[in-house]
Amino acid sequence: MNWLDLVSYFFGGAFLANAVPHLVSGLRGEPFQSPFARPRGEGLSSSTVNVLWGFFNLIVGYVLVCRVGEFALLETRDVTALGLGALLLSLFCARHFGRFHGGNTP
């Protein structure tokens, strides 16, 4: 097992997790924060921009997980790397965007 494969799976998990809120918001026709908004990461982008950004994240996640090495769902190291990437990015996003949507209430 090449450790660079695990790094790829970690970032693949992060990209796949990031695809979810953008695609869901876009498909619902709702604006959501994106790197293309002003101010960056705080302002709202259109639902169309979010669908495109979410789809881009989905493609990058797919490439990092399915086209690098040989990802195996039965291999604990592979799944752990992907899961940690998804979990850490999800926690970051929950804290960052929670301040805009009321998710950081005590």
N, CA, C and O atoms as a Tinker XYZ file with bonds, in Angstrom:
   424  protein
     1  N      0.846000   -1.186000    0.000000    73     2
     2  CA     0.000000    0.000000    0.000000    64     1     3
     3  C      0.884000    1.239000    0.000000    63     2     4     5
     4  O      1.750000    1.396000    0.861000    81     3
     5  N      0.666000    2.086000   -0.940000    73     3     6
     6  CA     1.387000    3.335000   -1.061000    64     5     7
     7  C      0.688000    4.385000   -0.186000    63     6     8     9
     8  O     -0.528000    4.549000   -0.278000    81     7
     9  N      1.438000    5.089000    0.652000    73     7    10
    10  CA     0.826000    6.075000    1.539000    64     9    11
    11  C      0.230000    7.236000    0.757000    63    10    12    13
    12  O     -0.688000    7.898000    1.241000    81    11
    13  N      0.739000    7.492000   -0.447000    73    11    14
    14  CA     0.155000    8.556000   -1.263000    64    13    15
    15  C     -1.270000    8.205000   -1.706000    63    14    16    17
    16  O     -2.098000    9.093000   -1.908000    81    15
    17  N     -1.545000    6.919000   -1.854000    73    15    18
    18  CA    -2.915000    6.501000   -2.155000    64    17    19
    19  C     -3.847000    6.901000   -1.015000    63    18    20    21
    20  O     -4.954000    7.382000   -1.256000    81    19
    21  N     -3.400000    6.704000    0.229000    73    19    22
    22  CA    -4.218000    7.058000    1.389000    64    21    23
    23  C     -4.455000    8.571000    1.456000    63    22    24    25
    24  O     -5.543000    9.017000    1.820000    81    23
    25  N     -3.446000    9.346000    1.109000    73    23    26
    26  CA    -3.608000   10.805000    1.063000    64    25    27
    27  C     -4.644000   11.164000    0.004000    63    26    28    29
    28  O     -5.482000   12.039000    0.224000    81    27
    29  N     -4.591000   10.499000   -1.134000    73    27    30
    30  CA    -5.567000   10.739000   -2.193000    64    29    31
    31  C     -6.976000   10.391000   -1.719000    63    30    32    33
    32  O     -7.918000   11.133000   -1.998000    81    31
    33  N     -7.136000    9.274000   -1.008000    73    31    34
    34  CA    -8.455000    8.877000   -0.507000    64    33    35
    35  C     -8.964000    9.863000    0.537000    63    34    36    37
    36  O    -10.159000   10.152000    0.595000    81    35
    37  N     -8.043000   10.387000    1.371000    73    35    38
    38  CA    -8.415000   11.386000    2.372000    64    37    39
    39  C     -9.004000   12.619000    1.684000    63    38    40    41
    40  O    -10.088000   13.077000    2.043000    81    39
    41  N     -8.291000   13.146000    0.704000    73    39    42
    42  CA    -8.783000   14.329000    0.003000    64    41    43
    43  C     -9.995000   13.999000   -0.868000    63    42    44    45
    44  O    -10.866000   14.847000   -1.063000    81    43
    45  N    -10.055000   12.782000   -1.388000    73    43    46
    46  CA   -11.238000   12.360000   -2.125000    64    45    47
    47  C    -12.472000   12.384000   -1.242000    63    46    48    49
    48  O    -13.541000   12.818000   -1.672000    81    47
    49  N    -12.327000   11.917000   -0.002000    73    47    50
    50  CA   -13.438000   11.970000    0.948000    64    49    51
    51  C    -13.866000   13.395000    1.232000    63    50    52    53
    52  O    -15.058000   13.681000    1.350000    81    51
    53  N    -12.893000   14.292000    1.342000    73    51    54
    54  CA   -13.209000   15.702000    1.588000    64    53    55
    55  C    -13.967000   16.305000    0.402000    63    54    56    57
    56  O    -14.947000   17.025000    0.593000    81    55
    57  N    -13.518000   16.015000   -0.808000    73    55    58
    58  CA   -14.215000   16.542000   -1.988000    64    57    59
    59  C    -15.618000   15.955000   -2.112000    63    58    60    61
    60  O    -16.555000   16.668000   -2.473000    81    59
    61  N    -15.771000   14.670000   -1.819000    73    59    62
    62  CA   -17.098000   14.054000   -1.899000    64    61    63
    63  C    -18.039000   14.646000   -0.859000    63    62    64    65
    64  O    -19.211000   14.888000   -1.146000    81    63
    65  N    -17.531000   14.880000    0.349000    73    63    66
    66  CA   -18.360000   15.496000    1.383000    64    65    67
    67  C    -18.742000   16.920000    0.984000    63    66    68    69
    68  O    -19.868000   17.353000    1.233000    81    67
    69  N    -17.823000   17.641000    0.373000    73    67    70
    70  CA   -18.100000   19.015000   -0.031000    64    69    71
    71  C    -19.104000   19.078000   -1.182000    63    70    72    73
    72  O    -19.792000   20.086000   -1.346000    81    71
    73  N    -19.191000   18.033000   -1.965000    73    71    74
    74  CA   -20.152000   18.013000   -3.068000    64    73    75
    75  C    -21.590000   18.009000   -2.565000    63    74    76    77
    76  O    -22.476000   18.572000   -3.208000    81    75
    77  N    -21.824000   17.377000   -1.420000    73    75    78
    78  CA   -23.191000   17.171000   -0.937000    64    77    79
    79  C    -23.949000   18.478000   -0.692000    63    78    80    81
    80  O    -25.016000   18.661000   -1.280000    81    79
    81  N    -23.452000   19.402000    0.150000    73    79    82
    82  CA   -24.273000   20.606000    0.405000    64    81    83
    83  C    -24.474000   21.481000   -0.831000    63    82    84    85
    84  O    -25.519000   22.112000   -0.989000    81    83
    85  N    -23.471000   21.512000   -1.700000    73    83    86
    86  CA   -23.608000   22.336000   -2.897000    64    85    87
    87  C    -24.629000   21.740000   -3.861000    63    86    88    89
    88  O    -25.456000   22.463000   -4.416000    81    87
    89  N    -24.573000   20.435000   -4.059000    73    87    90
    90  CA   -25.550000   19.800000   -4.944000    64    89    91
    91  C    -26.961000   19.882000   -4.365000    63    90    92    93
    92  O    -27.914000   20.181000   -5.085000    81    91
    93  N    -27.095000   19.618000   -3.072000    73    91    94
    94  CA   -28.427000   19.661000   -2.450000    64    93    95
    95  C    -29.008000   21.066000   -2.525000    63    94    96    97
    96  O    -30.165000   21.241000   -2.909000    81    95
    97  N    -28.214000   22.067000   -2.161000    73    95    98
    98  CA   -28.710000   23.451000   -2.239000    64    97    99
    99  C    -29.071000   23.817000   -3.672000    63    98   100   101
   100  O    -30.120000   24.410000   -3.924000    81    99
   101  N    -28.205000   23.464000   -4.601000    73    99   102
   102  CA   -28.469000   23.780000   -5.999000    64   101   103
   103  C    -29.708000   23.088000   -6.532000    63   102   104   105
   104  O    -30.514000   23.698000   -7.234000    81   103
   105  N    -29.862000   21.810000   -6.198000    73   103   106
   106  CA   -31.028000   21.060000   -6.670000    64   105   107
   107  C    -32.329000   21.576000   -6.058000    63   106   108   109
   108  O    -33.396000   21.473000   -6.662000    81   107
   109  N    -32.224000   22.126000   -4.864000    73   107   110
   110  CA   -33.409000   22.711000   -4.211000    64   109   111
   111  C    -33.682000   24.126000   -4.702000    63   110   112   113
   112  O    -34.690000   24.730000   -4.336000    81   111
   113  N    -32.785000   24.655000   -5.531000    73   111   114
   114  CA   -32.970000   26.006000   -6.057000    64   113   115
   115  C    -32.633000   27.083000   -5.048000    63   114   116   117
   116  O    -33.106000   28.214000   -5.164000    81   115
   117  N    -31.821000   26.746000   -4.060000    73   115   118
   118  CA   -31.474000   27.689000   -3.000000    64   117   119
   119  C    -30.040000   28.187000   -3.157000    63   118   120   121
   120  O    -29.166000   27.429000   -3.579000    81   119
   121  N    -29.789000   29.447000   -2.824000    73   119   122
   122  CA   -28.415000   29.946000   -2.832000    64   121   123
   123  C    -27.642000   29.359000   -1.651000    63   122   124   125
   124  O    -28.231000   28.981000   -0.639000    81   123
   125  N    -26.339000   29.289000   -1.789000    73   123   126
   126  CA   -25.482000   28.775000   -0.717000    64   125   127
   127  C    -24.089000   29.370000   -0.904000    63   126   128   129
   128  O    -23.731000   29.803000   -2.000000    81   127
   129  N    -23.315000   29.389000    0.163000    73   127   130
   130  CA   -21.961000   29.919000    0.082000    64   129   131
   131  C    -21.116000   29.070000   -0.860000    63   130   132   133
   132  O    -21.271000   27.850000   -0.928000    81   131
   133  N    -20.225000   29.730000   -1.579000    73   131   134
   134  CA   -19.268000   29.021000   -2.418000    64   133   135
   135  C    -18.015000   29.890000   -2.548000    63   134   136   137
   136  O    -18.027000   31.062000   -2.173000    81   135
   137  N    -16.944000   29.316000   -3.074000    73   135   138
   138  CA   -15.732000   30.105000   -3.255000    64   137   139
   139  C    -15.881000   31.229000   -4.272000    63   138   140   141
   140  O    -15.010000   32.094000   -4.359000    81   139
   141  N    -16.967000   31.236000   -5.042000    73   139   142
   142  CA   -17.160000   32.224000   -6.089000    64   141   143
   143  C    -17.994000   33.414000   -5.633000    63   142   144   145
   144  O    -18.177000   34.370000   -6.387000    81   143
   145  N    -18.501000   33.361000   -4.407000    73   143   146
   146  CA   -19.340000   34.438000   -3.886000    64   145   147
   147  C    -18.472000   35.588000   -3.375000    63   146   148   149
   148  O    -17.264000   35.431000   -3.196000    81   147
   149  N    -19.091000   36.735000   -3.144000    73   147   150
   150  CA   -18.402000   37.883000   -2.546000    64   149   151
   151  C    -19.090000   38.212000   -1.239000    63   150   152   153
   152  O    -20.302000   38.423000   -1.257000    81   151
   153  N    -18.422000   38.270000   -0.124000    73   151   154
   154  CA   -17.044000   37.851000    0.087000    64   153   155
   155  C    -16.900000   36.339000   -0.035000    63   154   156   157
   156  O    -17.824000   35.578000    0.253000    81   155
   157  N    -15.728000   35.936000   -0.464000    73   155   158
   158  CA   -15.431000   34.537000   -0.749000    64   157   159
   159  C    -15.767000   33.644000    0.454000    63   158   160   161
   160  O    -15.298000   33.884000    1.567000    81   159
   161  N    -16.577000   32.621000    0.215000    73   159   162
   162  CA   -16.924000   31.655000    1.257000    64   161   163
   163  C    -17.945000   32.151000    2.259000    63   162   164   165
   164  O    -18.328000   31.409000    3.163000    81   163
   165  N    -18.391000   33.379000    2.120000    73   163   166
   166  CA   -19.385000   33.919000    3.052000    64   165   167
   167  C    -20.637000   34.388000    2.330000    63   166   168   169
   168  O    -21.751000   34.191000    2.815000    81   167
   169  N    -20.453000   35.011000    1.166000    73   167   170
   170  CA   -21.602000   35.455000    0.392000    64   169   171
   171  C    -22.298000   34.270000   -0.264000    63   170   172   173
   172  O    -21.770000   33.158000   -0.276000    81   171
   173  N    -23.463000   34.512000   -0.798000    73   171   174
   174  CA   -24.242000   33.440000   -1.415000    64   173   175
   175  C    -24.015000   33.392000   -2.921000    63   174   176   177
   176  O    -23.896000   34.424000   -3.582000    81   175
   177  N    -23.959000   32.180000   -3.442000    73   175   178
   178  CA   -23.894000   31.952000   -4.882000    64   177   179
   179  C    -25.222000   31.374000   -5.339000    63   178   180   181
   180  O    -25.963000   30.795000   -4.545000    81   179
   181  N    -25.513000   31.530000   -6.596000    73   179   182
   182  CA   -26.779000   31.032000   -7.145000    64   181   183
   183  C    -26.837000   29.510000   -7.091000    63   182   184   185
   184  O    -25.825000   28.831000   -6.920000    81   183
   185  N    -28.037000   29.006000   -7.241000    73   183   186
   186  CA   -28.213000   27.553000   -7.242000    64   185   187
   187  C    -27.482000   26.918000   -8.423000    63   186   188   189
   188  O    -26.970000   25.805000   -8.305000    81   187
   189  N    -27.428000   27.607000   -9.550000    73   187   190
   190  CA   -26.719000   27.075000  -10.719000    64   189   191
   191  C    -25.228000   26.958000  -10.437000    63   190   192   193
   192  O    -24.613000   25.943000  -10.763000    81   191
   193  N    -24.652000   27.973000   -9.844000    73   191   194
   194  CA   -23.228000   27.924000   -9.489000    64   193   195
   195  C    -22.968000   26.784000   -8.516000    63   194   196   197
   196  O    -21.955000   26.092000   -8.622000    81   195
   197  N    -23.880000   26.586000   -7.565000    73   195   198
   198  CA   -23.690000   25.512000   -6.596000    64   197   199
   199  C    -23.802000   24.128000   -7.224000    63   198   200   201
   200  O    -23.073000   23.217000   -6.831000    81   199
   201  N    -24.690000   23.954000   -8.181000    73   199   202
   202  CA   -24.761000   22.661000   -8.881000    64   201   203
   203  C    -23.449000   22.406000   -9.622000    63   202   204   205
   204  O    -22.903000   21.305000   -9.558000    81   203
   205  N    -22.951000   23.411000  -10.316000    73   203   206
   206  CA   -21.694000   23.247000  -11.050000    64   205   207
   207  C    -20.523000   22.972000  -10.103000    63   206   208   209
   208  O    -19.699000   22.098000  -10.372000    81   207
   209  N    -20.449000   23.715000   -8.998000    73   207   210
   210  CA   -19.376000   23.518000   -8.021000    64   209   211
   211  C    -19.502000   22.142000   -7.353000    63   210   212   213
   212  O    -18.499000   21.459000   -7.148000    81   211
   213  N    -20.713000   21.744000   -7.021000    73   211   214
   214  CA   -20.926000   20.426000   -6.419000    64   213   215
   215  C    -20.547000   19.311000   -7.381000    63   214   216   217
   216  O    -19.938000   18.323000   -6.972000    81   215
   217  N    -20.897000   19.455000   -8.643000    73   215   218
   218  CA   -20.556000   18.439000   -9.637000    64   217   219
   219  C    -19.050000   18.367000   -9.844000    63   218   220   221
   220  O    -18.497000   17.278000   -9.998000    81   219
   221  N    -18.381000   19.518000   -9.850000    73   219   222
   222  CA   -16.920000   19.544000   -9.944000    64   221   223
   223  C    -16.295000   18.787000   -8.766000    63   222   224   225
   224  O    -15.376000   17.989000   -8.953000    81   223
   225  N    -16.795000   19.041000   -7.556000    73   223   226
   226  CA   -16.289000   18.336000   -6.378000    64   225   227
   227  C    -16.521000   16.831000   -6.486000    63   226   228   229
   228  O    -15.674000   16.035000   -6.081000    81   227
   229  N    -17.664000   16.451000   -7.029000    73   227   230
   230  CA   -17.983000   15.036000   -7.224000    64   229   231
   231  C    -16.989000   14.382000   -8.190000    63   230   232   233
   232  O    -16.525000   13.269000   -7.944000    81   231
   233  N    -16.670000   15.057000   -9.260000    73   231   234
   234  CA   -15.718000   14.529000  -10.246000    64   233   235
   235  C    -14.330000   14.396000   -9.641000    63   234   236   237
   236  O    -13.676000   13.367000   -9.807000    81   235
   237  N    -13.873000   15.438000   -8.934000    73   235   238
   238  CA   -12.548000   15.382000   -8.317000    64   237   239
   239  C    -12.494000   14.272000   -7.272000    63   238   240   241
   240  O    -11.513000   13.531000   -7.205000    81   239
   241  N    -13.543000   14.152000   -6.456000    73   239   242
   242  CA   -13.604000   13.076000   -5.459000    64   241   243
   243  C    -13.545000   11.710000   -6.115000    63   242   244   245
   244  O    -12.835000   10.821000   -5.646000    81   243
   245  N    -14.286000   11.540000   -7.195000    73   243   246
   246  CA   -14.263000   10.275000   -7.931000    64   245   247
   247  C    -12.855000    9.956000   -8.434000    63   246   248   249
   248  O    -12.370000    8.837000   -8.268000    81   247
   249  N    -12.213000   10.928000   -9.037000    73   247   250
   250  CA   -10.868000   10.705000   -9.574000    64   249   251
   251  C     -9.900000   10.333000   -8.453000    63   250   252   253
   252  O     -9.109000    9.401000   -8.602000    81   251
   253  N     -9.956000   11.050000   -7.342000    73   251   254
   254  CA    -9.027000   10.790000   -6.234000    64   253   255
   255  C     -9.260000    9.438000   -5.578000    63   254   256   257
   256  O     -8.317000    8.821000   -5.081000    81   255
   257  N    -10.505000    8.968000   -5.570000    73   255   258
   258  CA   -10.813000    7.693000   -4.911000    64   257   259
   259  C    -10.750000    6.515000   -5.881000    63   258   260   261
   260  O    -10.191000    5.468000   -5.553000    81   259
   261  N    -11.306000    6.680000   -7.044000    73   259   262
   262  CA   -11.454000    5.540000   -7.951000    64   261   263
   263  C    -10.359000    5.410000   -9.002000    63   262   264   265
   264  O    -10.209000    4.345000   -9.602000    81   263
   265  N     -9.599000    6.463000   -9.233000    73   263   266
   266  CA    -8.585000    6.410000  -10.279000    64   265   267
   267  C     -7.158000    6.447000   -9.741000    63   266   268   269
   268  O     -6.206000    6.379000  -10.519000    81   267
   269  N     -6.997000    6.553000   -8.429000    73   267   270
   270  CA    -5.670000    6.539000   -7.815000    64   269   271
   271  C     -5.573000    5.253000   -6.998000    63   270   272   273
   272  O     -6.418000    4.991000   -6.142000    81   271
   273  N     -4.564000    4.471000   -7.260000    73   271   274
   274  CA    -4.418000    3.202000   -6.542000    64   273   275
   275  C     -5.569000    2.274000   -6.836000    63   274   276   277
   276  O     -6.183000    2.327000   -7.902000    81   275
   277  N     -5.849000    1.419000   -5.866000    73   275   278
   278  CA    -6.963000    0.475000   -5.991000    64   277   279
   279  C     -7.784000    0.526000   -4.718000    63   278   280   281
   280  O     -7.624000   -0.317000   -3.835000    81   279
   281  N     -8.670000    1.522000   -4.618000    73   279   282
   282  CA    -9.516000    1.689000   -3.437000    64   281   283
   283  C    -10.365000    0.441000   -3.239000    63   282   284   285
   284  O    -10.981000   -0.058000   -4.181000    81   283
   285  N    -10.392000   -0.062000   -2.003000    73   283   286
   286  CA   -11.181000   -1.253000   -1.680000    64   285   287
   287  C    -12.048000   -0.973000   -0.462000    63   286   288   289
   288  O    -11.535000   -0.604000    0.595000    81   287
   289  N    -13.360000   -1.148000   -0.602000    73   287   290
   290  CA   -14.267000   -0.939000    0.523000    64   289   291
   291  C    -14.004000   -1.905000    1.669000    63   290   292   293
   292  O    -14.358000   -1.610000    2.811000    81   291
   293  N    -13.402000   -3.030000    1.398000    73   291   294
   294  CA   -13.108000   -4.006000    2.450000    64   293   295
   295  C    -11.743000   -3.787000    3.089000    63   294   296   297
   296  O    -11.356000   -4.523000    3.997000    81   295
   297  N    -11.018000   -2.789000    2.626000    73   295   298
   298  CA    -9.699000   -2.465000    3.187000    64   297   299
   299  C     -9.880000   -1.334000    4.201000    63   298   300   301
   300  O    -10.207000   -0.205000    3.834000    81   299
   301  N     -9.664000   -1.648000    5.466000    73   299   302
   302  CA    -9.903000   -0.690000    6.549000    64   301   303
   303  C     -9.118000    0.596000    6.366000    63   302   304   305
   304  O     -9.649000    1.677000    6.616000    81   303
   305  N     -7.873000    0.507000    5.938000    73   303   306
   306  CA    -7.061000    1.717000    5.758000    64   305   307
   307  C     -7.660000    2.641000    4.701000    63   306   308   309
   308  O     -7.692000    3.859000    4.881000    81   307
   309  N     -8.127000    2.069000    3.614000    73   307   310
   310  CA    -8.709000    2.881000    2.538000    64   309   311
   311  C     -9.958000    3.614000    3.020000    63   310   312   313
   312  O    -10.107000    4.818000    2.810000    81   311
   313  N    -10.850000    2.869000    3.666000    73   311   314
   314  CA   -12.113000    3.445000    4.127000    64   313   315
   315  C    -11.868000    4.456000    5.250000    63   314   316   317
   316  O    -12.548000    5.479000    5.323000    81   315
   317  N    -10.910000    4.176000    6.114000    73   315   318
   318  CA   -10.585000    5.109000    7.199000    64   317   319
   319  C    -10.058000    6.428000    6.650000    63   318   320   321
   320  O    -10.451000    7.495000    7.122000    81   319
   321  N     -9.178000    6.367000    5.663000    73   319   322
   322  CA    -8.639000    7.587000    5.063000    64   321   323
   323  C     -9.757000    8.403000    4.426000    63   322   324   325
   324  O     -9.835000    9.613000    4.640000    81   323
   325  N    -10.623000    7.759000    3.646000    73   323   326
   326  CA   -11.742000    8.451000    3.013000    64   325   327
   327  C    -12.675000    9.022000    4.069000    63   326   328   329
   328  O    -13.089000   10.177000    3.971000    81   327
   329  N    -13.006000    8.234000    5.066000    73   327   330
   330  CA   -13.914000    8.678000    6.121000    64   329   331
   331  C    -13.369000    9.839000    6.922000    63   330   332   333
   332  O    -14.114000   10.757000    7.266000    81   331
   333  N    -12.073000    9.816000    7.228000    73   331   334
   334  CA   -11.473000   10.923000    7.970000    64   333   335
   335  C    -11.497000   12.209000    7.161000    63   334   336   337
   336  O    -11.770000   13.279000    7.704000    81   335
   337  N    -11.216000   12.114000    5.872000    73   335   338
   338  CA   -11.289000   13.298000    5.020000    64   337   339
   339  C    -12.693000   13.879000    5.002000    63   338   340   341
   340  O    -12.873000   15.090000    5.121000    81   339
   341  N    -13.689000   13.008000    4.852000    73   339   342
   342  CA   -15.083000   13.462000    4.825000    64   341   343
   343  C    -15.491000   14.039000    6.184000    63   342   344   345
   344  O    -16.147000   15.079000    6.244000    81   343
   345  N    -15.105000   13.371000    7.270000    73   343   346
   346  CA   -15.480000   13.824000    8.613000    64   345   347
   347  C    -14.847000   15.171000    8.947000    63   346   348   349
   348  O    -15.532000   16.078000    9.419000    81   347
   349  N    -13.548000   15.308000    8.707000    73   347   350
   350  CA   -12.873000   16.549000    9.068000    64   349   351
   351  C    -13.388000   17.743000    8.267000    63   350   352   353
   352  O    -13.579000   18.825000    8.821000    81   351
   353  N    -13.612000   17.552000    6.966000    73   351   354
   354  CA   -14.158000   18.652000    6.187000    64   353   355
   355  C    -15.585000   18.960000    6.632000    63   354   356   357
   356  O    -15.973000   20.127000    6.696000    81   355
   357  N    -16.361000   17.938000    6.938000    73   355   358
   358  CA   -17.739000   18.148000    7.392000    64   357   359
   359  C    -17.776000   18.927000    8.698000    63   358   360   361
   360  O    -18.595000   19.832000    8.858000    81   359
   361  N    -16.893000   18.583000    9.636000    73   359   362
   362  CA   -16.850000   19.320000   10.905000    64   361   363
   363  C    -16.428000   20.768000   10.694000    63   362   364   365
   364  O    -16.988000   21.677000   11.306000    81   363
   365  N    -15.444000   20.981000    9.833000    73   363   366
   366  CA   -15.024000   22.345000    9.520000    64   365   367
   367  C    -16.186000   23.140000    8.926000    63   366   368   369
   368  O    -16.452000   24.266000    9.346000    81   367
   369  N    -16.866000   22.558000    7.963000    73   367   370
   370  CA   -17.986000   23.248000    7.309000    64   369   371
   371  C    -19.122000   23.512000    8.298000    63   370   372   373
   372  O    -19.752000   24.568000    8.248000    81   371
   373  N    -19.385000   22.565000    9.191000    73   371   374
   374  CA   -20.443000   22.759000   10.187000    64   373   375
   375  C    -20.139000   23.960000   11.065000    63   374   376   377
   376  O    -21.034000   24.754000   11.357000    81   375
   377  N    -18.900000   24.105000   11.486000    73   375   378
   378  CA   -18.509000   25.244000   12.323000    64   377   379
   379  C    -18.498000   26.541000   11.511000    63   378   380   381
   380  O    -18.992000   27.570000   11.972000    81   379
   381  N    -17.937000   26.489000   10.311000    73   379   382
   382  CA   -17.808000   27.706000    9.504000    64   381   383
   383  C    -19.170000   28.221000    9.038000    63   382   384   385
   384  O    -19.474000   29.401000    9.212000    81   383
   385  N    -19.983000   27.361000    8.457000    73   383   386
   386  CA   -21.263000   27.799000    7.908000    64   385   387
   387  C    -22.361000   27.850000    8.950000    63   386   388   389
   388  O    -23.403000   28.465000    8.723000    81   387
   389  N    -22.144000   27.212000   10.089000    73   387   390
   390  CA   -23.127000   27.266000   11.162000    64   389   391
   391  C    -23.362000   28.674000   11.664000    63   390   392   393
   392  O    -24.452000   28.992000   12.137000    81   391
   393  N    -22.351000   29.519000   11.567000    73   391   394
   394  CA   -22.525000   30.903000   12.021000    64   393   395
   395  C    -23.454000   31.690000   11.104000    63   394   396   397
   396  O    -24.010000   32.706000   11.520000    81   395
   397  N    -23.630000   31.242000    9.871000    73   395   398
   398  CA   -24.533000   31.921000    8.941000    64   397   399
   399  C    -25.952000   31.370000    9.005000    63   398   400   401
   400  O    -26.909000   32.066000    8.665000    81   399
   401  N    -26.084000   30.127000    9.439000    73   399   402
   402  CA   -27.386000   29.454000    9.382000    64   401   403
   403  C    -27.927000   29.046000   10.743000    63   402   404   405
   404  O    -28.894000   28.289000   10.822000    81   403
   405  N    -27.316000   29.538000   11.814000    73   403   406
   406  CA   -27.815000   29.245000   13.161000    64   405   407
   407  C    -27.437000   27.879000   13.687000    63   406   408   409
   408  O    -28.044000   27.400000   14.645000    81   407
   409  N    -26.452000   27.240000   13.088000    73   407   410
   410  CA   -26.079000   25.894000   13.527000    64   409   411
   411  C    -25.102000   25.847000   14.673000    63   410   412   413
   412  O    -24.793000   24.761000   15.164000    81   411
   413  N    -24.600000   26.986000   15.122000    73   411   414
   414  CA   -23.622000   27.004000   16.213000    64   413   415
   415  C    -24.234000   27.464000   17.517000    63   414   416   417
   416  O    -23.535000   28.010000   18.370000    81   415
   417  N    -25.523000   27.254000   17.687000    73   415   418
   418  CA   -26.163000   27.649000   18.949000    64   417   419
   419  C    -25.695000   26.719000   20.057000    63   418   420   421
   420  O    -25.467000   25.533000   19.822000    81   419
   421  N    -25.552000   27.258000   21.270000    73   419   422
   422  CA   -25.053000   26.425000   22.377000    64   421   423
   423  C    -26.036000   25.376000   22.818000    63   422   424
   424  O    -25.749000   24.607000   23.736000    81   423
